[in-house]
Amino acid sequence: MRTYKYLSIVFLIIGIVLSDCMCAVVAFQYSNMLWGIQYRMYSAPAGVAFFYAIPFLVGIIISAAISVIFYRKYIKRRKDNAAGRIA
């Protein structure tokens, strides 16, 4: 029963770490694009750096969904165990 709770927490932490990494990567790429536009004559706008967030967002959504699924299983098992259905 506790396994679902721990798995829920683990995937929640993975989502939080991914969001922090996403912020760092996008900020670095945005500043890199601004520097490149000013000094190296990049032709793409700086907003292109936000495309780096897409894979992180997918990972965050998936890890959050898995965390919710495991938490719901934990709650269901806890209710069943309290009702005496599971030995």
N, CA, C and O atoms as a GROMACS GRO file, in nm:
protein
  348
    1MET      N    1   0.083  -0.118   0.000
    1MET     CA    2   0.000   0.000   0.000
    1MET      C    3   0.088   0.126   0.000
    1MET      O    4   0.058   0.222  -0.071
    2ARG      N    5   0.194   0.126   0.076
    2ARG     CA    6   0.280   0.243   0.081
    2ARG      C    7   0.356   0.263  -0.048
    2ARG      O    8   0.401   0.373  -0.079
    3THR      N    9   0.370   0.156  -0.125
    3THR     CA   10   0.445   0.165  -0.249
    3THR      C   11   0.383   0.269  -0.342
    3THR      O   12   0.456   0.347  -0.404
    4TYR      N   13   0.252   0.271  -0.352
    4TYR     CA   14   0.186   0.369  -0.438
    4TYR      C   15   0.209   0.512  -0.388
    4TYR      O   16   0.225   0.604  -0.468
    5LYS      N   17   0.210   0.528  -0.258
    5LYS     CA   18   0.234   0.661  -0.202
    5LYS      C   19   0.376   0.707  -0.235
    5LYS      O   20   0.396   0.822  -0.276
    6TYR      N   21   0.474   0.619  -0.218
    6TYR     CA   22   0.612   0.655  -0.247
    6TYR      C   23   0.633   0.681  -0.396
    6TYR      O   24   0.704   0.774  -0.434
    7LEU      N   25   0.571   0.600  -0.479
    7LEU     CA   26   0.582   0.622  -0.624
    7LEU      C   27   0.519   0.754  -0.664
    7LEU      O   28   0.571   0.824  -0.751
    8SER      N   29   0.408   0.788  -0.601
    8SER     CA   30   0.343   0.917  -0.628
    8SER      C   31   0.436   1.032  -0.592
    8SER      O   32   0.448   1.130  -0.667
    9ILE      N   33   0.501   1.022  -0.478
    9ILE     CA   34   0.593   1.127  -0.433
    9ILE      C   35   0.714   1.135  -0.526
    9ILE      O   36   0.760   1.245  -0.559
   10VAL      N   37   0.766   1.020  -0.568
   10VAL     CA   38   0.883   1.018  -0.656
   10VAL      C   39   0.851   1.087  -0.789
   10VAL      O   40   0.930   1.168  -0.837
   11PHE      N   41   0.736   1.054  -0.848
   11PHE     CA   42   0.703   1.117  -0.975
   11PHE      C   43   0.670   1.265  -0.959
   11PHE      O   44   0.691   1.343  -1.052
   12LEU      N   45   0.619   1.303  -0.845
   12LEU     CA   46   0.596   1.445  -0.818
   12LEU      C   47   0.730   1.519  -0.810
   12LEU      O   48   0.743   1.630  -0.863
   13ILE      N   49   0.827   1.460  -0.744
   13ILE     CA   50   0.960   1.521  -0.734
   13ILE      C   51   1.026   1.528  -0.872
   13ILE      O   52   1.092   1.627  -0.904
   14ILE      N   53   1.008   1.425  -0.954
   14ILE     CA   54   1.062   1.427  -1.090
   14ILE      C   55   1.003   1.543  -1.168
   14ILE      O   56   1.074   1.612  -1.241
   15GLY      N   57   0.872   1.565  -1.155
   15GLY     CA   58   0.809   1.678  -1.224
   15GLY      C   59   0.862   1.812  -1.178
   15GLY      O   60   0.880   1.902  -1.259
   16ILE      N   61   0.886   1.826  -1.048
   16ILE     CA   62   0.939   1.952  -0.995
   16ILE      C   63   1.082   1.975  -1.045
   16ILE      O   64   1.116   2.087  -1.084
   17VAL      N   65   1.163   1.871  -1.044
   17VAL     CA   66   1.301   1.884  -1.094
   17VAL      C   67   1.302   1.918  -1.243
   17VAL      O   68   1.382   2.000  -1.288
   18LEU      N   69   1.212   1.854  -1.318
   18LEU     CA   70   1.203   1.886  -1.461
   18LEU      C   71   1.164   2.031  -1.484
   18LEU      O   72   1.215   2.096  -1.576
   19SER      N   73   1.073   2.083  -1.403
   19SER     CA   74   1.033   2.223  -1.421
   19SER      C   75   1.149   2.318  -1.390
   19SER      O   76   1.167   2.419  -1.458
   20ASP      N   77   1.228   2.285  -1.288
   20ASP     CA   78   1.344   2.368  -1.257
   20ASP      C   79   1.448   2.363  -1.369
   20ASP      O   80   1.504   2.465  -1.408
   21CYS      N   81   1.472   2.244  -1.420
   21CYS     CA   82   1.567   2.228  -1.532
   21CYS      C   83   1.517   2.302  -1.656
   21CYS      O   84   1.595   2.364  -1.728
   22MET      N   85   1.386   2.296  -1.680
   22MET     CA   86   1.328   2.365  -1.795
   22MET      C   87   1.353   2.515  -1.784
   22MET      O   88   1.391   2.579  -1.882
   23CYS      N   89   1.331   2.572  -1.666
   23CYS     CA   90   1.353   2.715  -1.648
   23CYS      C   91   1.498   2.752  -1.675
   23CYS      O   92   1.526   2.853  -1.739
   24ALA      N   93   1.589   2.671  -1.626
   24ALA     CA   94   1.732   2.700  -1.645
   24ALA      C   95   1.771   2.691  -1.792
   24ALA      O   96   1.842   2.777  -1.844
   25VAL      N   97   1.726   2.586  -1.860
   25VAL     CA   98   1.762   2.566  -2.001
   25VAL      C   99   1.704   2.676  -2.089
   25VAL      O  100   1.773   2.731  -2.174
   26VAL      N  101   1.577   2.707  -2.069
   26VAL     CA  102   1.513   2.809  -2.152
   26VAL      C  103   1.576   2.946  -2.127
   26VAL      O  104   1.597   3.022  -2.221
   27ALA      N  105   1.604   2.977  -2.002
   27ALA     CA  106   1.667   3.106  -1.972
   27ALA      C  107   1.805   3.117  -2.036
   27ALA      O  108   1.840   3.221  -2.092
   28PHE      N  109   1.884   3.010  -2.029
   28PHE     CA  110   2.016   3.012  -2.090
   28PHE      C  111   2.006   3.026  -2.241
   28PHE      O  112   2.078   3.106  -2.301
   29GLN      N  113   1.918   2.948  -2.303
   29GLN     CA  114   1.905   2.954  -2.448
   29GLN      C  115   1.851   3.089  -2.495
   29GLN      O  116   1.891   3.139  -2.600
   30TYR      N  117   1.761   3.147  -2.417
   30TYR     CA  118   1.708   3.279  -2.453
   30TYR      C  119   1.819   3.384  -2.449
   30TYR      O  120   1.833   3.465  -2.540
   31SER      N  121   1.898   3.382  -2.342
   31SER     CA  122   2.007   3.480  -2.335
   31SER      C  123   2.113   3.453  -2.442
   31SER      O  124   2.173   3.546  -2.494
   32ASN      N  125   2.136   3.328  -2.473
   32ASN     CA  126   2.228   3.292  -2.580
   32ASN      C  127   2.178   3.343  -2.715
   32ASN      O  128   2.255   3.392  -2.797
   33MET      N  129   2.046   3.330  -2.737
   33MET     CA  130   1.990   3.380  -2.863
   33MET      C  131   2.000   3.533  -2.870
   33MET      O  132   2.031   3.588  -2.976
   34LEU      N  133   1.974   3.601  -2.759
   34LEU     CA  134   1.986   3.747  -2.759
   34LEU      C  135   2.128   3.790  -2.791
   34LEU      O  136   2.150   3.883  -2.869
   35TRP      N  137   2.226   3.722  -2.731
   35TRP     CA  138   2.366   3.752  -2.758
   35TRP      C  139   2.399   3.724  -2.904
   35TRP      O  140   2.468   3.803  -2.969
   36GLY      N  141   2.351   3.612  -2.954
   36GLY     CA  142   2.378   3.576  -3.093
   36GLY      C  143   2.315   3.672  -3.193
   36GLY      O  144   2.373   3.700  -3.297
   37ILE      N  145   2.198   3.720  -3.161
   37ILE     CA  146   2.132   3.817  -3.250
   37ILE      C  147   2.211   3.947  -3.253
   37ILE      O  148   2.228   4.009  -3.359
   38GLN      N  149   2.260   3.988  -3.138
   38GLN     CA  150   2.330   4.116  -3.131
   38GLN      C  151   2.470   4.109  -3.190
   38GLN      O  152   2.512   4.201  -3.261
   39TYR      N  153   2.545   4.003  -3.162
   39TYR     CA  154   2.686   4.000  -3.198
   39TYR      C  155   2.722   3.904  -3.312
   39TYR      O  156   2.822   3.926  -3.380
   40ARG      N  157   2.644   3.800  -3.333
   40ARG     CA  158   2.681   3.703  -3.436
   40ARG      C  159   2.583   3.701  -3.552
   40ARG      O  160   2.596   3.619  -3.642
   41MET      N  161   2.486   3.790  -3.551
   41MET     CA  162   2.390   3.808  -3.660
   41MET      C  163   2.302   3.684  -3.684
   41MET      O  164   2.279   3.644  -3.798
   42TYR      N  165   2.253   3.625  -3.573
   42TYR     CA  166   2.156   3.517  -3.589
   42TYR      C  167   2.031   3.575  -3.654
   42TYR      O  168   1.995   3.690  -3.629
   43SER      N  169   1.967   3.495  -3.737
   43SER     CA  170   1.848   3.546  -3.806
   43SER      C  171   1.718   3.505  -3.736
   43SER      O  172   1.613   3.563  -3.764
   44ALA      N  173   1.724   3.408  -3.648
   44ALA     CA  174   1.602   3.364  -3.579
   44ALA      C  175   1.573   3.457  -3.461
   44ALA      O  176   1.665   3.510  -3.399
   45PRO      N  177   1.445   3.477  -3.430
   45PRO     CA  178   1.412   3.561  -3.314
   45PRO      C  179   1.446   3.489  -3.184
   45PRO      O  180   1.459   3.366  -3.182
   46ALA      N  181   1.459   3.564  -3.078
   46ALA     CA  182   1.495   3.506  -2.948
   46ALA      C  183   1.386   3.414  -2.893
   46ALA      O  184   1.414   3.327  -2.811
   47GLY      N  185   1.263   3.434  -2.937
   47GLY     CA  186   1.152   3.350  -2.893
   47GLY      C  187   1.166   3.203  -2.932
   47GLY      O  188   1.096   3.118  -2.878
   48VAL      N  189   1.256   3.175  -3.024
   48VAL     CA  190   1.280   3.036  -3.064
   48VAL      C  191   1.332   2.955  -2.945
   48VAL      O  192   1.314   2.833  -2.941
   49ALA      N  193   1.394   3.020  -2.851
   49ALA     CA  194   1.447   2.951  -2.734
   49ALA      C  195   1.336   2.883  -2.654
   49ALA      O  196   1.362   2.787  -2.581
   50PHE      N  197   1.213   2.932  -2.665
   50PHE     CA  198   1.103   2.871  -2.591
   50PHE      C  199   1.065   2.733  -2.645
   50PHE      O  200   0.996   2.658  -2.577
   51PHE      N  201   1.110   2.700  -2.764
   51PHE     CA  202   1.084   2.565  -2.816
   51PHE      C  203   1.158   2.459  -2.734
   51PHE      O  204   1.118   2.343  -2.735
   52TYR      N  205   1.262   2.498  -2.664
   52TYR     CA  206   1.333   2.404  -2.578
   52TYR      C  207   1.247   2.359  -2.461
   52TYR      O  208   1.277   2.258  -2.397
   53ALA      N  209   1.141   2.431  -2.432
   53ALA     CA  210   1.054   2.396  -2.320
   53ALA      C  211   0.958   2.282  -2.354
   53ALA      O  212   0.907   2.216  -2.264
   54ILE      N  213   0.934   2.257  -2.482
   54ILE     CA  214   0.835   2.157  -2.521
   54ILE      C  215   0.864   2.018  -2.466
   54ILE      O  216   0.774   1.958  -2.406
   55PRO      N  217   0.985   1.962  -2.482
   55PRO     CA  218   1.009   1.829  -2.425
   55PRO      C  219   0.998   1.825  -2.273
   55PRO      O  220   0.954   1.726  -2.215
   56PHE      N  221   1.039   1.934  -2.209
   56PHE     CA  222   1.027   1.940  -2.064
   56PHE      C  223   0.880   1.942  -2.022
   56PHE      O  224   0.842   1.875  -1.926
   57LEU      N  225   0.798   2.018  -2.093
   57LEU     CA  226   0.655   2.024  -2.061
   57LEU      C  227   0.589   1.888  -2.077
   57LEU      O  228   0.505   1.850  -1.996
   58VAL      N  229   0.627   1.816  -2.181
   58VAL     CA  230   0.572   1.681  -2.201
   58VAL      C  231   0.611   1.592  -2.084
   58VAL      O  232   0.527   1.518  -2.031
   59GLY      N  233   0.736   1.597  -2.043
   59GLY     CA  234   0.781   1.518  -1.929
   59GLY      C  235   0.712   1.556  -1.800
   59GLY      O  236   0.678   1.469  -1.719
   60ILE      N  237   0.691   1.685  -1.779
   60ILE     CA  238   0.623   1.731  -1.658
   60ILE      C  239   0.479   1.682  -1.655
   60ILE      O  240   0.431   1.636  -1.552
   61ILE      N  241   0.411   1.691  -1.768
   61ILE     CA  242   0.271   1.646  -1.775
   61ILE      C  243   0.261   1.496  -1.752
   61ILE      O  244   0.174   1.451  -1.679
   62ILE      N  245   0.351   1.420  -1.813
   62ILE     CA  246   0.348   1.275  -1.795
   62ILE      C  247   0.378   1.237  -1.651
   62ILE      O  248   0.309   1.152  -1.594
   63SER      N  249   0.478   1.298  -1.591
   63SER     CA  250   0.511   1.263  -1.453
   63SER      C  251   0.400   1.306  -1.357
   63SER      O  252   0.374   1.237  -1.259
   64ALA      N  253   0.336   1.418  -1.383
   64ALA     CA  254   0.224   1.460  -1.298
   64ALA      C  255   0.106   1.365  -1.312
   64ALA      O  256   0.040   1.332  -1.213
   65ALA      N  257   0.079   1.320  -1.434
   65ALA     CA  258  -0.031   1.226  -1.454
   65ALA      C  259  -0.004   1.093  -1.384
   65ALA      O  260  -0.092   1.037  -1.320
   66ILE      N  261   0.119   1.044  -1.395
   66ILE     CA  262   0.154   0.919  -1.328
   66ILE      C  263   0.147   0.936  -1.176
   66ILE      O  264   0.103   0.845  -1.106
   67SER      N  265   0.188   1.050  -1.127
   67SER     CA  266   0.180   1.077  -0.983
   67SER      C  267   0.035   1.075  -0.936
   67SER      O  268   0.006   1.020  -0.830
   68VAL      N  269  -0.055   1.135  -1.011
   68VAL     CA  270  -0.196   1.136  -0.974
   68VAL      C  271  -0.254   0.994  -0.978
   68VAL      O  272  -0.331   0.957  -0.890
   69ILE      N  273  -0.216   0.917  -1.077
   69ILE     CA  274  -0.265   0.778  -1.087
   69ILE      C  275  -0.221   0.698  -0.965
   69ILE      O  276  -0.302   0.628  -0.905
   70PHE      N  277  -0.094   0.707  -0.930
   70PHE     CA  278  -0.046   0.633  -0.814
   70PHE      C  279  -0.110   0.683  -0.685
   70PHE      O  280  -0.137   0.603  -0.595
   71TYR      N  281  -0.134   0.812  -0.673
   71TYR     CA  282  -0.197   0.865  -0.552
   71TYR      C  283  -0.340   0.815  -0.540
   71TYR      O  284  -0.385   0.781  -0.430
   72ARG      N  285  -0.412   0.811  -0.651
   72ARG     CA  286  -0.549   0.759  -0.647
   72ARG      C  287  -0.552   0.611  -0.610
   72ARG      O  288  -0.641   0.567  -0.537
   73LYS      N  289  -0.455   0.534  -0.661
   73LYS     CA  290  -0.447   0.394  -0.622
   73LYS      C  291  -0.418   0.380  -0.473
   73LYS      O  292  -0.473   0.293  -0.405
   74TYR      N  293  -0.331   0.467  -0.422
   74TYR     CA  294  -0.300   0.465  -0.279
   74TYR      C  295  -0.425   0.494  -0.196
   74TYR      O  296  -0.451   0.424  -0.098
   75ILE      N  297  -0.502   0.595  -0.234
   75ILE     CA  298  -0.623   0.631  -0.161
   75ILE      C  299  -0.724   0.516  -0.168
   75ILE      O  300  -0.787   0.484  -0.067
   76LYS      N  301  -0.739   0.456  -0.285
   76LYS     CA  302  -0.835   0.345  -0.300
   76LYS      C  303  -0.794   0.227  -0.213
   76LYS      O  304  -0.879   0.167  -0.147
   77ARG      N  305  -0.666   0.193  -0.214
   77ARG     CA  306  -0.619   0.082  -0.131
   77ARG      C  307  -0.638   0.113   0.018
   77ARG      O  308  -0.674   0.025   0.096
   78ARG      N  309  -0.615   0.237   0.056
   78ARG     CA  310  -0.630   0.274   0.196
   78ARG      C  311  -0.776   0.262   0.240
   78ARG      O  312  -0.804   0.215   0.350
   79LYS      N  313  -0.868   0.304   0.153
   79LYS     CA  314  -1.011   0.292   0.185
   79LYS      C  315  -1.053   0.147   0.192
   79LYS      O  316  -1.128   0.106   0.281
   80ASP      N  317  -1.005   0.067   0.096
   80ASP     CA  318  -1.041  -0.075   0.096
   80ASP      C  319  -0.984  -0.145   0.220
   80ASP      O  320  -1.049  -0.231   0.279
   81ASN      N  321  -0.863  -0.108   0.257
   81ASN     CA  322  -0.799  -0.168   0.372
   81ASN      C  323  -0.873  -0.128   0.502
   81ASN      O  324  -0.886  -0.209   0.593
   82ALA      N  325  -0.919  -0.004   0.508
   82ALA     CA  326  -0.993   0.043   0.626
   82ALA      C  327  -1.128  -0.025   0.636
   82ALA      O  328  -1.179  -0.046   0.746
   83ALA      N  329  -1.186  -0.061   0.521
   83ALA     CA  330  -1.316  -0.128   0.520
   83ALA      C  331  -1.301  -0.277   0.548
   83ALA      O  332  -1.401  -0.346   0.568
   84GLY      N  333  -1.178  -0.327   0.550
   84GLY     CA  334  -1.155  -0.467   0.579
   84GLY      C  335  -1.167  -0.558   0.459
   84GLY      O  336  -1.179  -0.679   0.475
   85ARG      N  337  -1.162  -0.503   0.338
   85ARG     CA  338  -1.175  -0.583   0.218
   85ARG      C  339  -1.045  -0.654   0.181
   85ARG      O  340  -1.046  -0.763   0.124
   86ILE      N  341  -0.935  -0.592   0.214
   86ILE     CA  342  -0.806  -0.651   0.181
   86ILE      C  343  -0.742  -0.700   0.311
   86ILE      O  344  -0.733  -0.627   0.409
   87ALA      N  345  -0.700  -0.823   0.310
   87ALA     CA  346  -0.641  -0.880   0.430
   87ALA      C  347  -0.498  -0.835   0.449
   87ALA      O  348  -0.433  -0.874   0.546
   0.00000   0.00000   0.00000
